[in-house]
Amino acid sequence: MPVYRYVVVEKDGSDGEIFEVEQPASSAVLKKHPESGKPVRRLYDAANINIQYTPGKEKSLSSIDRIKKAGFEVLEKDKISGKYFKK
C-alpha cells in the first residue's frame, strides 16, 4: 500500500507538521489531520525509481561470456530446422 505525505496547514497559512499515512491508492485525499482535525494538504514527491537495472546493466548481466563463466550452456535455435545447438 502506498505511503502518502501530508502537511498540516496552520491558521496563518504556514506549513505545520508533516506526517505520513499508509492508505490505498483508490482512497480519497485527506482533508483533515486524523488526530487533531486541522486542515491538511498532500505533498507530492518525486517518484522513487529503481535504477539498479538499467538497459546497459541488464545487457552486461546477460552477456554470453558471463553466462558461460557461471557454468551454464548457451543454446541457440536454428531458424530453419528449429533445433537448438551450443553457441
PyMOL Python script that loads the backbone (N, CA, C, O; Angstrom):
from pymol import cmd

cmd.read_pdbstr("""\
ATOM      1  N   MET A   1       0.842  -1.158   0.000  1.00  0.00           N
ATOM      2  CA  MET A   1       0.000   0.000   0.000  1.00  0.00           C
ATOM      3  C   MET A   1       0.905   1.244   0.000  1.00  0.00           C
ATOM      4  O   MET A   1       1.903   1.278   0.719  1.00  0.00           O
ATOM      5  N   PRO A   2       0.567   2.251  -0.790  1.00  0.00           N
ATOM      6  CA  PRO A   2       1.409   3.449  -0.860  1.00  0.00           C
ATOM      7  C   PRO A   2       1.375   4.263   0.438  1.00  0.00           C
ATOM      8  O   PRO A   2       0.399   4.238   1.188  1.00  0.00           O
ATOM      9  N   VAL A   3       2.459   4.975   0.671  1.00  0.00           N
ATOM     10  CA  VAL A   3       2.555   5.888   1.799  1.00  0.00           C
ATOM     11  C   VAL A   3       2.515   7.302   1.245  1.00  0.00           C
ATOM     12  O   VAL A   3       3.313   7.659   0.379  1.00  0.00           O
ATOM     13  N   TYR A   4       1.582   8.107   1.746  1.00  0.00           N
ATOM     14  CA  TYR A   4       1.429   9.486   1.289  1.00  0.00           C
ATOM     15  C   TYR A   4       1.870  10.438   2.391  1.00  0.00           C
ATOM     16  O   TYR A   4       1.681  10.173   3.578  1.00  0.00           O
ATOM     17  N   ARG A   5       2.465  11.559   1.968  1.00  0.00           N
ATOM     18  CA  ARG A   5       2.901  12.580   2.917  1.00  0.00           C
ATOM     19  C   ARG A   5       1.933  13.753   2.878  1.00  0.00           C
ATOM     20  O   ARG A   5       1.505  14.193   1.811  1.00  0.00           O
ATOM     21  N   TYR A   6       1.602  14.244   4.053  1.00  0.00           N
ATOM     22  CA  TYR A   6       0.700  15.385   4.196  1.00  0.00           C
ATOM     23  C   TYR A   6       1.364  16.424   5.084  1.00  0.00           C
ATOM     24  O   TYR A   6       2.225  16.092   5.899  1.00  0.00           O
ATOM     25  N   VAL A   7       0.961  17.689   4.928  1.00  0.00           N
ATOM     26  CA  VAL A   7       1.424  18.764   5.796  1.00  0.00           C
ATOM     27  C   VAL A   7       0.202  19.460   6.374  1.00  0.00           C
ATOM     28  O   VAL A   7      -0.785  19.703   5.679  1.00  0.00           O
ATOM     29  N   VAL A   8       0.288  19.774   7.655  1.00  0.00           N
ATOM     30  CA  VAL A   8      -0.793  20.494   8.328  1.00  0.00           C
ATOM     31  C   VAL A   8      -0.735  21.955   7.903  1.00  0.00           C
ATOM     32  O   VAL A   8       0.339  22.557   7.891  1.00  0.00           O
ATOM     33  N   VAL A   9      -1.887  22.529   7.552  1.00  0.00           N
ATOM     34  CA  VAL A   9      -1.968  23.943   7.193  1.00  0.00           C
ATOM     35  C   VAL A   9      -2.408  24.696   8.448  1.00  0.00           C
ATOM     36  O   VAL A   9      -3.521  24.511   8.940  1.00  0.00           O
ATOM     37  N   GLU A  10      -1.515  25.550   8.958  1.00  0.00           N
ATOM     38  CA  GLU A  10      -1.812  26.317  10.171  1.00  0.00           C
ATOM     39  C   GLU A  10      -2.805  27.431   9.865  1.00  0.00           C
ATOM     40  O   GLU A  10      -3.091  27.716   8.702  1.00  0.00           O
ATOM     41  N   LYS A  11      -3.337  28.069  10.931  1.00  0.00           N
ATOM     42  CA  LYS A  11      -4.339  29.122  10.776  1.00  0.00           C
ATOM     43  C   LYS A  11      -3.825  30.312   9.971  1.00  0.00           C
ATOM     44  O   LYS A  11      -4.588  30.959   9.253  1.00  0.00           O
ATOM     45  N   ASP A  12      -2.511  30.600  10.094  1.00  0.00           N
ATOM     46  CA  ASP A  12      -1.934  31.729   9.355  1.00  0.00           C
ATOM     47  C   ASP A  12      -1.527  31.343   7.928  1.00  0.00           C
ATOM     48  O   ASP A  12      -0.982  32.171   7.198  1.00  0.00           O
ATOM     49  N   GLY A  13      -1.785  30.102   7.528  1.00  0.00           N
ATOM     50  CA  GLY A  13      -1.480  29.637   6.173  1.00  0.00           C
ATOM     51  C   GLY A  13      -0.112  29.002   6.025  1.00  0.00           C
ATOM     52  O   GLY A  13       0.222  28.483   4.959  1.00  0.00           O
ATOM     53  N   SER A  14       0.688  29.038   7.091  1.00  0.00           N
ATOM     54  CA  SER A  14       2.021  28.444   7.017  1.00  0.00           C
ATOM     55  C   SER A  14       1.943  26.922   7.168  1.00  0.00           C
ATOM     56  O   SER A  14       0.934  26.363   7.600  1.00  0.00           O
ATOM     57  N   ASP A  15       3.045  26.283   6.795  1.00  0.00           N
ATOM     58  CA  ASP A  15       3.120  24.825   6.911  1.00  0.00           C
ATOM     59  C   ASP A  15       3.417  24.431   8.343  1.00  0.00           C
ATOM     60  O   ASP A  15       4.218  25.070   9.026  1.00  0.00           O
ATOM     61  N   GLY A  16       2.768  23.380   8.784  1.00  0.00           N
ATOM     62  CA  GLY A  16       2.989  22.848  10.126  1.00  0.00           C
ATOM     63  C   GLY A  16       3.652  21.490  10.050  1.00  0.00           C
ATOM     64  O   GLY A  16       4.579  21.269   9.271  1.00  0.00           O
ATOM     65  N   GLU A  17       3.166  20.603  10.863  1.00  0.00           N
ATOM     66  CA  GLU A  17       3.708  19.247  10.966  1.00  0.00           C
ATOM     67  C   GLU A  17       3.538  18.484   9.652  1.00  0.00           C
ATOM     68  O   GLU A  17       2.505  18.580   8.989  1.00  0.00           O
ATOM     69  N   ILE A  18       4.568  17.731   9.295  1.00  0.00           N
ATOM     70  CA  ILE A  18       4.499  16.828   8.136  1.00  0.00           C
ATOM     71  C   ILE A  18       4.341  15.420   8.689  1.00  0.00           C
ATOM     72  O   ILE A  18       5.067  15.018   9.598  1.00  0.00           O
ATOM     73  N   PHE A  19       3.394  14.674   8.140  1.00  0.00           N
ATOM     74  CA  PHE A  19       3.170  13.302   8.599  1.00  0.00           C
ATOM     75  C   PHE A  19       2.883  12.410   7.397  1.00  0.00           C
ATOM     76  O   PHE A  19       2.548  12.886   6.313  1.00  0.00           O
ATOM     77  N   GLU A  20       3.023  11.106   7.617  1.00  0.00           N
ATOM     78  CA  GLU A  20       2.815  10.118   6.559  1.00  0.00           C
ATOM     79  C   GLU A  20       1.627   9.230   6.919  1.00  0.00           C
ATOM     80  O   GLU A  20       1.390   8.910   8.084  1.00  0.00           O
ATOM     81  N   VAL A  21       0.895   8.848   5.885  1.00  0.00           N
ATOM     82  CA  VAL A  21      -0.262   7.971   6.063  1.00  0.00           C
ATOM     83  C   VAL A  21      -0.194   6.866   5.018  1.00  0.00           C
ATOM     84  O   VAL A  21      -0.015   7.134   3.830  1.00  0.00           O
ATOM     85  N   GLU A  22      -0.338   5.620   5.470  1.00  0.00           N
ATOM     86  CA  GLU A  22      -0.408   4.488   4.541  1.00  0.00           C
ATOM     87  C   GLU A  22      -1.880   4.288   4.204  1.00  0.00           C
ATOM     88  O   GLU A  22      -2.695   3.992   5.077  1.00  0.00           O
ATOM     89  N   GLN A  23      -2.207   4.454   2.927  1.00  0.00           N
ATOM     90  CA  GLN A  23      -3.599   4.306   2.526  1.00  0.00           C
ATOM     91  C   GLN A  23      -3.667   3.786   1.090  1.00  0.00           C
ATOM     92  O   GLN A  23      -2.739   4.001   0.310  1.00  0.00           O
ATOM     93  N   PRO A  24      -4.759   3.105   0.738  1.00  0.00           N
ATOM     94  CA  PRO A  24      -4.887   2.578  -0.626  1.00  0.00           C
ATOM     95  C   PRO A  24      -4.869   3.709  -1.658  1.00  0.00           C
ATOM     96  O   PRO A  24      -5.304   4.825  -1.374  1.00  0.00           O
ATOM     97  N   ALA A  25      -4.372   3.414  -2.831  1.00  0.00           N
ATOM     98  CA  ALA A  25      -4.315   4.412  -3.902  1.00  0.00           C
ATOM     99  C   ALA A  25      -5.714   4.849  -4.315  1.00  0.00           C
ATOM    100  O   ALA A  25      -5.884   5.955  -4.828  1.00  0.00           O
ATOM    101  N   SER A  26      -6.694   4.021  -4.107  1.00  0.00           N
ATOM    102  CA  SER A  26      -8.062   4.332  -4.510  1.00  0.00           C
ATOM    103  C   SER A  26      -8.803   5.212  -3.496  1.00  0.00           C
ATOM    104  O   SER A  26      -9.896   5.701  -3.782  1.00  0.00           O
ATOM    105  N   SER A  27      -8.211   5.413  -2.314  1.00  0.00           N
ATOM    106  CA  SER A  27      -8.910   6.202  -1.287  1.00  0.00           C
ATOM    107  C   SER A  27      -8.788   7.697  -1.573  1.00  0.00           C
ATOM    108  O   SER A  27      -7.887   8.133  -2.290  1.00  0.00           O
ATOM    109  N   ALA A  28      -9.708   8.475  -1.000  1.00  0.00           N
ATOM    110  CA  ALA A  28      -9.724   9.925  -1.209  1.00  0.00           C
ATOM    111  C   ALA A  28      -8.575  10.593  -0.464  1.00  0.00           C
ATOM    112  O   ALA A  28      -8.077  10.070   0.533  1.00  0.00           O
ATOM    113  N   VAL A  29      -8.159  11.764  -0.963  1.00  0.00           N
ATOM    114  CA  VAL A  29      -7.113  12.542  -0.327  1.00  0.00           C
ATOM    115  C   VAL A  29      -7.657  13.073   1.004  1.00  0.00           C
ATOM    116  O   VAL A  29      -8.802  13.519   1.085  1.00  0.00           O
ATOM    117  N   LEU A  30      -6.820  13.017   2.042  1.00  0.00           N
ATOM    118  CA  LEU A  30      -7.251  13.524   3.347  1.00  0.00           C
ATOM    119  C   LEU A  30      -7.442  15.030   3.299  1.00  0.00           C
ATOM    120  O   LEU A  30      -6.681  15.732   2.633  1.00  0.00           O
ATOM    121  N   LYS A  31      -8.444  15.528   3.994  1.00  0.00           N
ATOM    122  CA  LYS A  31      -8.705  16.963   4.099  1.00  0.00           C
ATOM    123  C   LYS A  31      -8.346  17.471   5.493  1.00  0.00           C
ATOM    124  O   LYS A  31      -8.042  18.649   5.675  1.00  0.00           O
ATOM    125  N   LYS A  32      -8.386  16.544   6.503  1.00  0.00           N
ATOM    126  CA  LYS A  32      -8.118  16.912   7.891  1.00  0.00           C
ATOM    127  C   LYS A  32      -7.164  15.908   8.512  1.00  0.00           C
ATOM    128  O   LYS A  32      -7.138  14.737   8.133  1.00  0.00           O
ATOM    129  N   HIS A  33      -6.376  16.383   9.477  1.00  0.00           N
ATOM    130  CA  HIS A  33      -5.456  15.522  10.221  1.00  0.00           C
ATOM    131  C   HIS A  33      -6.285  14.480  10.973  1.00  0.00           C
ATOM    132  O   HIS A  33      -7.276  14.829  11.614  1.00  0.00           O
ATOM    133  N   PRO A  34      -5.892  13.209  10.902  1.00  0.00           N
ATOM    134  CA  PRO A  34      -6.686  12.147  11.537  1.00  0.00           C
ATOM    135  C   PRO A  34      -6.846  12.306  13.053  1.00  0.00           C
ATOM    136  O   PRO A  34      -7.843  11.851  13.614  1.00  0.00           O
ATOM    137  N   GLU A  35      -5.883  12.942  13.722  1.00  0.00           N
ATOM    138  CA  GLU A  35      -5.955  13.073  15.177  1.00  0.00           C
ATOM    139  C   GLU A  35      -6.399  14.462  15.628  1.00  0.00           C
ATOM    140  O   GLU A  35      -7.268  14.594  16.489  1.00  0.00           O
ATOM    141  N   SER A  36      -5.793  15.505  15.036  1.00  0.00           N
ATOM    142  CA  SER A  36      -6.087  16.863  15.512  1.00  0.00           C
ATOM    143  C   SER A  36      -7.264  17.517  14.794  1.00  0.00           C
ATOM    144  O   SER A  36      -7.868  18.450  15.323  1.00  0.00           O
ATOM    145  N   GLY A  37      -7.592  17.043  13.603  1.00  0.00           N
ATOM    146  CA  GLY A  37      -8.690  17.622  12.843  1.00  0.00           C
ATOM    147  C   GLY A  37      -8.332  18.896  12.098  1.00  0.00           C
ATOM    148  O   GLY A  37      -9.197  19.508  11.471  1.00  0.00           O
ATOM    149  N   LYS A  38      -7.048  19.310  12.158  1.00  0.00           N
ATOM    150  CA  LYS A  38      -6.608  20.512  11.445  1.00  0.00           C
ATOM    151  C   LYS A  38      -6.601  20.234   9.940  1.00  0.00           C
ATOM    152  O   LYS A  38      -6.448  19.083   9.531  1.00  0.00           O
ATOM    153  N   PRO A  39      -6.768  21.283   9.100  1.00  0.00           N
ATOM    154  CA  PRO A  39      -6.735  21.063   7.654  1.00  0.00           C
ATOM    155  C   PRO A  39      -5.335  20.656   7.187  1.00  0.00           C
ATOM    156  O   PRO A  39      -4.326  21.100   7.733  1.00  0.00           O
ATOM    157  N   VAL A  40      -5.303  19.800   6.162  1.00  0.00           N
ATOM    158  CA  VAL A  40      -4.025  19.320   5.614  1.00  0.00           C
ATOM    159  C   VAL A  40      -4.051  19.380   4.094  1.00  0.00           C
ATOM    160  O   VAL A  40      -5.111  19.462   3.473  1.00  0.00           O
ATOM    161  N   ARG A  41      -2.856  19.336   3.512  1.00  0.00           N
ATOM    162  CA  ARG A  41      -2.742  19.183   2.057  1.00  0.00           C
ATOM    163  C   ARG A  41      -1.685  18.127   1.790  1.00  0.00           C
ATOM    164  O   ARG A  41      -0.741  17.958   2.563  1.00  0.00           O
ATOM    165  N   ARG A  42      -1.858  17.428   0.695  1.00  0.00           N
ATOM    166  CA  ARG A  42      -0.933  16.353   0.360  1.00  0.00           C
ATOM    167  C   ARG A  42       0.306  16.918  -0.306  1.00  0.00           C
ATOM    168  O   ARG A  42       0.223  17.843  -1.114  1.00  0.00           O
ATOM    169  N   LEU A  43       1.451  16.356   0.037  1.00  0.00           N
ATOM    170  CA  LEU A  43       2.722  16.733  -0.584  1.00  0.00           C
ATOM    171  C   LEU A  43       3.025  15.754  -1.706  1.00  0.00           C
ATOM    172  O   LEU A  43       2.799  14.551  -1.574  1.00  0.00           O
ATOM    173  N   TYR A  44       3.530  16.273  -2.790  1.00  0.00           N
ATOM    174  CA  TYR A  44       3.890  15.420  -3.924  1.00  0.00           C
ATOM    175  C   TYR A  44       5.403  15.386  -4.036  1.00  0.00           C
ATOM    176  O   TYR A  44       6.050  16.420  -4.204  1.00  0.00           O
ATOM    177  N   ASP A  45       5.955  14.195  -3.943  1.00  0.00           N
ATOM    178  CA  ASP A  45       7.386  13.985  -4.027  1.00  0.00           C
ATOM    179  C   ASP A  45       7.742  13.348  -5.358  1.00  0.00           C
ATOM    180  O   ASP A  45       6.881  12.817  -6.059  1.00  0.00           O
ATOM    181  N   ALA A  46       9.009  13.408  -5.691  1.00  0.00           N
ATOM    182  CA  ALA A  46       9.489  12.735  -6.893  1.00  0.00           C
ATOM    183  C   ALA A  46       9.307  11.226  -6.718  1.00  0.00           C
ATOM    184  O   ALA A  46       9.434  10.694  -5.615  1.00  0.00           O
ATOM    185  N   ALA A  47       9.015  10.565  -7.803  1.00  0.00           N
ATOM    186  CA  ALA A  47       8.829   9.113  -7.752  1.00  0.00           C
ATOM    187  C   ALA A  47      10.133   8.429  -7.370  1.00  0.00           C
ATOM    188  O   ALA A  47      11.217   8.882  -7.738  1.00  0.00           O
ATOM    189  N   ASN A  48      10.017   7.351  -6.639  1.00  0.00           N
ATOM    190  CA  ASN A  48      11.175   6.560  -6.240  1.00  0.00           C
ATOM    191  C   ASN A  48      11.413   5.516  -7.326  1.00  0.00           C
ATOM    192  O   ASN A  48      10.769   4.467  -7.342  1.00  0.00           O
ATOM    193  N   ILE A  49      12.337   5.810  -8.227  1.00  0.00           N
ATOM    194  CA  ILE A  49      12.585   4.936  -9.366  1.00  0.00           C
ATOM    195  C   ILE A  49      13.857   4.140  -9.117  1.00  0.00           C
ATOM    196  O   ILE A  49      14.905   4.702  -8.801  1.00  0.00           O
ATOM    197  N   ASN A  50      13.751   2.842  -9.262  1.00  0.00           N
ATOM    198  CA  ASN A  50      14.895   1.968  -9.083  1.00  0.00           C
ATOM    199  C   ASN A  50      15.719   1.960 -10.365  1.00  0.00           C
ATOM    200  O   ASN A  50      15.252   1.507 -11.410  1.00  0.00           O
ATOM    201  N   ILE A  51      16.948   2.466 -10.276  1.00  0.00           N
ATOM    202  CA  ILE A  51      17.814   2.497 -11.466  1.00  0.00           C
ATOM    203  C   ILE A  51      18.929   1.458 -11.372  1.00  0.00           C
ATOM    204  O   ILE A  51      19.939   1.542 -12.070  1.00  0.00           O
ATOM    205  N   GLN A  52      18.723   0.483 -10.498  1.00  0.00           N
ATOM    206  CA  GLN A  52      19.732  -0.553 -10.326  1.00  0.00           C
ATOM    207  C   GLN A  52      19.897  -1.368 -11.609  1.00  0.00           C
ATOM    208  O   GLN A  52      21.015  -1.762 -11.940  1.00  0.00           O
ATOM    209  N   TYR A  53      18.808  -1.628 -12.337  1.00  0.00           N
ATOM    210  CA  TYR A  53      18.881  -2.427 -13.554  1.00  0.00           C
ATOM    211  C   TYR A  53      18.546  -1.561 -14.755  1.00  0.00           C
ATOM    212  O   TYR A  53      17.410  -1.541 -15.230  1.00  0.00           O
ATOM    213  N   THR A  54      19.540  -0.857 -15.232  1.00  0.00           N
ATOM    214  CA  THR A  54      19.392  -0.051 -16.436  1.00  0.00           C
ATOM    215  C   THR A  54      19.566  -0.967 -17.645  1.00  0.00           C
ATOM    216  O   THR A  54      20.038  -2.092 -17.483  1.00  0.00           O
ATOM    217  N   PRO A  55      19.203  -0.530 -18.844  1.00  0.00           N
ATOM    218  CA  PRO A  55      19.404  -1.377 -20.026  1.00  0.00           C
ATOM    219  C   PRO A  55      20.864  -1.819 -20.204  1.00  0.00           C
ATOM    220  O   PRO A  55      21.125  -2.952 -20.608  1.00  0.00           O
ATOM    221  N   GLY A  56      21.802  -0.931 -19.906  1.00  0.00           N
ATOM    222  CA  GLY A  56      23.220  -1.289 -20.020  1.00  0.00           C
ATOM    223  C   GLY A  56      23.624  -2.352 -19.023  1.00  0.00           C
ATOM    224  O   GLY A  56      24.358  -3.283 -19.356  1.00  0.00           O
ATOM    225  N   LYS A  57      23.140  -2.211 -17.789  1.00  0.00           N
ATOM    226  CA  LYS A  57      23.439  -3.196 -16.749  1.00  0.00           C
ATOM    227  C   LYS A  57      22.818  -4.540 -17.109  1.00  0.00           C
ATOM    228  O   LYS A  57      23.447  -5.585 -16.940  1.00  0.00           O
ATOM    229  N   GLU A  58      21.588  -4.513 -17.605  1.00  0.00           N
ATOM    230  CA  GLU A  58      20.901  -5.738 -17.994  1.00  0.00           C
ATOM    231  C   GLU A  58      21.659  -6.445 -19.120  1.00  0.00           C
ATOM    232  O   GLU A  58      21.785  -7.669 -19.123  1.00  0.00           O
ATOM    233  N   LYS A  59      22.157  -5.662 -20.069  1.00  0.00           N
ATOM    234  CA  LYS A  59      22.912  -6.236 -21.188  1.00  0.00           C
ATOM    235  C   LYS A  59      24.203  -6.889 -20.696  1.00  0.00           C
ATOM    236  O   LYS A  59      24.563  -7.975 -21.150  1.00  0.00           O
ATOM    237  N   SER A  60      24.906  -6.220 -19.757  1.00  0.00           N
ATOM    238  CA  SER A  60      26.153  -6.795 -19.252  1.00  0.00           C
ATOM    239  C   SER A  60      25.893  -8.051 -18.425  1.00  0.00           C
ATOM    240  O   SER A  60      26.699  -8.981 -18.450  1.00  0.00           O
ATOM    241  N   LEU A  61      24.770  -8.091 -17.687  1.00  0.00           N
ATOM    242  CA  LEU A  61      24.456  -9.269 -16.889  1.00  0.00           C
ATOM    243  C   LEU A  61      24.077 -10.466 -17.750  1.00  0.00           C
ATOM    244  O   LEU A  61      24.244 -11.611 -17.329  1.00  0.00           O
ATOM    245  N   SER A  62      23.573 -10.214 -18.944  1.00  0.00           N
ATOM    246  CA  SER A  62      23.158 -11.309 -19.811  1.00  0.00           C
ATOM    247  C   SER A  62      24.151 -11.579 -20.932  1.00  0.00           C
ATOM    248  O   SER A  62      23.800 -12.217 -21.924  1.00  0.00           O
ATOM    249  N   SER A  63      25.387 -11.104 -20.791  1.00  0.00           N
ATOM    250  CA  SER A  63      26.380 -11.353 -21.831  1.00  0.00           C
ATOM    251  C   SER A  63      26.721 -12.844 -21.880  1.00  0.00           C
ATOM    252  O   SER A  63      26.703 -13.526 -20.855  1.00  0.00           O
ATOM    253  N   ILE A  64      27.030 -13.336 -23.070  1.00  0.00           N
ATOM    254  CA  ILE A  64      27.331 -14.757 -23.279  1.00  0.00           C
ATOM    255  C   ILE A  64      28.524 -15.195 -22.433  1.00  0.00           C
ATOM    256  O   ILE A  64      28.493 -16.263 -21.822  1.00  0.00           O
ATOM    257  N   ASP A  65      29.573 -14.376 -22.394  1.00  0.00           N
ATOM    258  CA  ASP A  65      30.767 -14.732 -21.622  1.00  0.00           C
ATOM    259  C   ASP A  65      30.448 -14.884 -20.134  1.00  0.00           C
ATOM    260  O   ASP A  65      30.929 -15.811 -19.482  1.00  0.00           O
ATOM    261  N   ARG A  66      29.647 -13.982 -19.611  1.00  0.00           N
ATOM    262  CA  ARG A  66      29.283 -14.034 -18.191  1.00  0.00           C
ATOM    263  C   ARG A  66      28.460 -15.297 -17.900  1.00  0.00           C
ATOM    264  O   ARG A  66      28.663 -15.948 -16.875  1.00  0.00           O
ATOM    265  N   ILE A  67      27.550 -15.635 -18.786  1.00  0.00           N
ATOM    266  CA  ILE A  67      26.710 -16.821 -18.603  1.00  0.00           C
ATOM    267  C   ILE A  67      27.554 -18.091 -18.636  1.00  0.00           C
ATOM    268  O   ILE A  67      27.363 -18.985 -17.811  1.00  0.00           O
ATOM    269  N   LYS A  68      28.475 -18.174 -19.574  1.00  0.00           N
ATOM    270  CA  LYS A  68      29.350 -19.351 -19.680  1.00  0.00           C
ATOM    271  C   LYS A  68      30.265 -19.444 -18.465  1.00  0.00           C
ATOM    272  O   LYS A  68      30.514 -20.540 -17.962  1.00  0.00           O
ATOM    273  N   LYS A  69      30.772 -18.301 -17.984  1.00  0.00           N
ATOM    274  CA  LYS A  69      31.654 -18.291 -16.823  1.00  0.00           C
ATOM    275  C   LYS A  69      30.919 -18.784 -15.575  1.00  0.00           C
ATOM    276  O   LYS A  69      31.542 -19.343 -14.673  1.00  0.00           O
ATOM    277  N   ALA A  70      29.614 -18.583 -15.516  1.00  0.00           N
ATOM    278  CA  ALA A  70      28.814 -19.048 -14.385  1.00  0.00           C
ATOM    279  C   ALA A  70      28.515 -20.542 -14.471  1.00  0.00           C
ATOM    280  O   ALA A  70      27.919 -21.106 -13.554  1.00  0.00           O
ATOM    281  N   GLY A  71      28.925 -21.192 -15.570  1.00  0.00           N
ATOM    282  CA  GLY A  71      28.766 -22.633 -15.685  1.00  0.00           C
ATOM    283  C   GLY A  71      27.551 -23.085 -16.469  1.00  0.00           C
ATOM    284  O   GLY A  71      27.216 -24.270 -16.462  1.00  0.00           O
ATOM    285  N   PHE A  72      26.889 -22.165 -17.143  1.00  0.00           N
ATOM    286  CA  PHE A  72      25.712 -22.523 -17.931  1.00  0.00           C
ATOM    287  C   PHE A  72      26.089 -22.723 -19.391  1.00  0.00           C
ATOM    288  O   PHE A  72      27.065 -22.151 -19.876  1.00  0.00           O
ATOM    289  N   GLU A  73      25.306 -23.542 -20.087  1.00  0.00           N
ATOM    290  CA  GLU A  73      25.462 -23.698 -21.530  1.00  0.00           C
ATOM    291  C   GLU A  73      24.534 -22.717 -22.226  1.00  0.00           C
ATOM    292  O   GLU A  73      23.401 -22.500 -21.797  1.00  0.00           O
ATOM    293  N   VAL A  74      25.026 -22.132 -23.298  1.00  0.00           N
ATOM    294  CA  VAL A  74      24.210 -21.200 -24.070  1.00  0.00           C
ATOM    295  C   VAL A  74      23.784 -21.913 -25.342  1.00  0.00           C
ATOM    296  O   VAL A  74      24.627 -22.377 -26.110  1.00  0.00           O
ATOM    297  N   LEU A  75      22.479 -22.001 -25.568  1.00  0.00           N
ATOM    298  CA  LEU A  75      21.948 -22.660 -26.747  1.00  0.00           C
ATOM    299  C   LEU A  75      21.333 -21.624 -27.682  1.00  0.00           C
ATOM    300  O   LEU A  75      20.769 -20.619 -27.249  1.00  0.00           O
ATOM    301  N   GLU A  76      21.457 -21.899 -28.953  1.00  0.00           N
ATOM    302  CA  GLU A  76      20.854 -21.026 -29.956  1.00  0.00           C
ATOM    303  C   GLU A  76      19.968 -21.876 -30.853  1.00  0.00           C
ATOM    304  O   GLU A  76      20.316 -23.007 -31.194  1.00  0.00           O
ATOM    305  N   LYS A  77      18.826 -21.327 -31.230  1.00  0.00           N
ATOM    306  CA  LYS A  77      17.874 -22.070 -32.043  1.00  0.00           C
ATOM    307  C   LYS A  77      18.156 -21.821 -33.520  1.00  0.00           C
ATOM    308  O   LYS A  77      18.295 -20.680 -33.960  1.00  0.00           O
ATOM    309  N   ASP A  78      18.238 -22.933 -34.286  1.00  0.00           N
ATOM    310  CA  ASP A  78      18.415 -22.833 -35.732  1.00  0.00           C
ATOM    311  C   ASP A  78      17.076 -22.415 -36.340  1.00  0.00           C
ATOM    312  O   ASP A  78      16.057 -23.061 -36.098  1.00  0.00           O
ATOM    313  N   LYS A  79      17.074 -21.354 -37.115  1.00  0.00           N
ATOM    314  CA  LYS A  79      15.831 -20.816 -37.673  1.00  0.00           C
ATOM    315  C   LYS A  79      15.174 -21.757 -38.688  1.00  0.00           C
ATOM    316  O   LYS A  79      13.953 -21.743 -38.844  1.00  0.00           O
ATOM    317  N   ILE A  80      15.955 -22.550 -39.358  1.00  0.00           N
ATOM    318  CA  ILE A  80      15.413 -23.429 -40.397  1.00  0.00           C
ATOM    319  C   ILE A  80      14.880 -24.737 -39.807  1.00  0.00           C
ATOM    320  O   ILE A  80      13.729 -25.109 -40.037  1.00  0.00           O
ATOM    321  N   SER A  81      15.728 -25.423 -39.046  1.00  0.00           N
ATOM    322  CA  SER A  81      15.314 -26.726 -38.511  1.00  0.00           C
ATOM    323  C   SER A  81      14.536 -26.614 -37.195  1.00  0.00           C
ATOM    324  O   SER A  81      13.768 -27.516 -36.860  1.00  0.00           O
ATOM    325  N   GLY A  82      14.722 -25.529 -36.452  1.00  0.00           N
ATOM    326  CA  GLY A  82      14.048 -25.369 -35.172  1.00  0.00           C
ATOM    327  C   GLY A  82      14.750 -26.093 -34.041  1.00  0.00           C
ATOM    328  O   GLY A  82      14.245 -26.114 -32.919  1.00  0.00           O
ATOM    329  N   LYS A  83      15.935 -26.704 -34.319  1.00  0.00           N
ATOM    330  CA  LYS A  83      16.685 -27.417 -33.295  1.00  0.00           C
ATOM    331  C   LYS A  83      17.664 -26.458 -32.620  1.00  0.00           C
ATOM    332  O   LYS A  83      18.055 -25.439 -33.191  1.00  0.00           O
ATOM    333  N   TYR A  84      18.054 -26.811 -31.382  1.00  0.00           N
ATOM    334  CA  TYR A  84      18.974 -25.994 -30.622  1.00  0.00           C
ATOM    335  C   TYR A  84      20.381 -26.578 -30.705  1.00  0.00           C
ATOM    336  O   TYR A  84      20.551 -27.796 -30.769  1.00  0.00           O
ATOM    337  N   PHE A  85      21.380 -25.711 -30.702  1.00  0.00           N
ATOM    338  CA  PHE A  85      22.774 -26.137 -30.696  1.00  0.00           C
ATOM    339  C   PHE A  85      23.562 -25.220 -29.778  1.00  0.00           C
ATOM    340  O   PHE A  85      23.160 -24.085 -29.520  1.00  0.00           O
ATOM    341  N   LYS A  86      24.707 -25.732 -29.281  1.00  0.00           N
ATOM    342  CA  LYS A  86      25.554 -24.920 -28.395  1.00  0.00           C
ATOM    343  C   LYS A  86      26.139 -23.759 -29.164  1.00  0.00           C
ATOM    344  O   LYS A  86      26.554 -23.888 -30.315  1.00  0.00           O
ATOM    345  N   LYS A  87      26.160 -22.642 -28.508  1.00  0.00           N
ATOM    346  CA  LYS A  87      26.723 -21.428 -29.115  1.00  0.00           C
ATOM    347  C   LYS A  87      28.184 -21.333 -28.810  1.00  0.00           C
ATOM    348  O   LYS A  87      28.841 -20.381 -29.232  1.00  0.00           O
TER     349      LYS A  87
END
""", "prot")
cmd.dss("prot")
cmd.show_as("cartoon", "prot")
cmd.util.cbc("prot")
cmd.orient("prot")
